[in-house]
Amino acid sequence: MKIAVDLHIHTALSPCGDDDMTPNNIIGMCSLKGLDAIAITDHNTMENCGACMAVGTKNNLIVIPGMELQTKEEVHLLCLFKDLETAKEFQNRVYKQMNTQENLPELFGKQIIFDEKDQPIGENRRMLISSVNISLKEAFQEVGFLDGVVIPAHVDRSSYSIIANLGFIPQDLPISVIEISKHTSQRACIEKFHYLNKYKSIRSSDAHYLWDILERESFIEVKEKSIRGVLDALKVGEVIGGTER
């Protein structure tokens, strides 16, 4: 079964996310665009995943709890999990490895936590856009132990990507899928970095504003329409179409 996905969406909990990126606004826009599954991936936190998942269930949209982790190497990784409980377990680990500096909302933006009715119920005071004291290798190990999936984010970008920061992709990392930005293509990436032809790729929006969310243009093949089905497909690289322009 082919389903349309966008596996990199931020809420207003990310300091760079627009205040309109609330659970109901996000799910509503995804439904209008005909998506089947999305992942909520705020910077170094998952505190809006529960509300988004609850709204998604009401609207027949698969919502995967996730996080855009910034490792100690300043590499961004999409970390996706099978359920909210497991996601929170990883979040607790991440919080323990963050520095104690607090966010400066006047400089970086607010970090708003919502309930499923889009009511603000708090703000995360941590500096969520900073690096966490978890290495690339440790991230893959810990997410794998929790039966999750790690996808190197926006590998084509000149900052906060595994290629930009390391200059290469370590061969010992168990990578099945890489993410490329919405404004590029797999062909363009391979022309620039020839060794990327060994990886399956998926395009995501990295949406910080509602209008950034993908249309039906990035697809995966799943055996069942569920979080489990999406994660299983990603583990074996069942990505189809949606990466050429």
Buried (B, 14 or more C-beta within 10 A) or exposed (E): EEBBBBBBBBBBBBBBBBEBBBBBBBBBBBBEBEBBBBBBBBBBBBBBBBBBBBBBEEEEBBBBBBBBBBBBBBBBBBBBBBBBEBBBBBBEBBEEBBEEEEBEEEEBBBBBBBBBEBEEEEBBEBBBBBBBEBEBEBBBBBBEEBEBBBBBBBBBBEEBBBBBBEEEBEEEBEBBBBBBBBEBBBEBBBEEBEEBEEBBBBBBBBBBEBEBBBBBBBBBBBEEBBBBBBBBBBBEBBBBEBBEE
